[in-house]
């Protein structure tokens, strides 16, 4: 869900675990979400895990590195 708050600014409703990110974005930073052709597929990232009192994301694999 988005709401226009300025001539080129949008307020974006973010997931609870992204609450540390300021939810207002310039229109140049936004693009439409692509829908998936795979049935019952969700493109959302997995929720973070709590590790030593901090929220962390678990890395499944590293695809490339330099």
C-alpha positions in Angstrom: 0.0 0.0 0.0 1.3 3.4 -0.9 0.1 6.9 -0.3 1.2 10.0 -2.2 2.5 12.6 0.3 4.2 15.1 -2.0 4.5 15.9 -5.7 7.2 13.2 -6.0 7.1 11.4 -2.6 5.3 8.3 -1.6 4.7 6.8 1.9 5.1 3.0 1.6 3.7 0.5 4.1 6.7 -1.7 5.0 6.7 -5.0 6.9 7.1 -4.8 10.7 10.7 -6.1 10.6 11.7 -3.2 8.3 10.4 -0.6 10.8 13.9 1.0 11.1 13.7 2.2 7.4 12.1 5.6 6.9 9.0 4.8 4.8 8.9 7.8 2.5 10.6 7.3 -0.9 11.2 9.5 -3.9 9.3 8.3 -7.0 12.6 7.6 -8.8 13.4 4.9 -6.1 10.1 3.0 -6.7 9.1 0.5 -9.4 6.1 -1.7 -9.8 6.3 -5.2 -8.2 6.5 -8.0 -10.7 4.0 -10.8 -10.3 5.1 -14.4 -10.2 3.9 -17.0 -12.7 4.5 -19.7 -10.1 1.4 -20.8 -8.2 1.5 -20.2 -4.4 4.8 -18.5 -4.7 5.7 -15.6 -2.4 8.5 -13.2 -3.3 8.8 -11.9 0.3 12.0 -12.5 2.1 12.0 -14.8 5.1 11.5 -13.1 8.5 14.7 -12.3 10.5 15.8 -14.5 13.4 16.7 -13.3 16.8 20.4 -13.9 17.6 22.0 -12.5 20.8 19.0 -10.1 21.2 19.4 -8.7 17.6 17.3 -9.4 14.6 19.5 -11.1 11.9 18.8 -12.6 8.5 20.1 -16.2 7.9 22.1 -16.6 4.7 21.1 -19.7 2.8 23.9 -19.5 0.2 26.3 -17.0 -1.4 25.8 -16.9 -5.1 28.8 -14.9 -6.1 31.7 -13.0 -4.6 34.6 -10.9 -5.7 
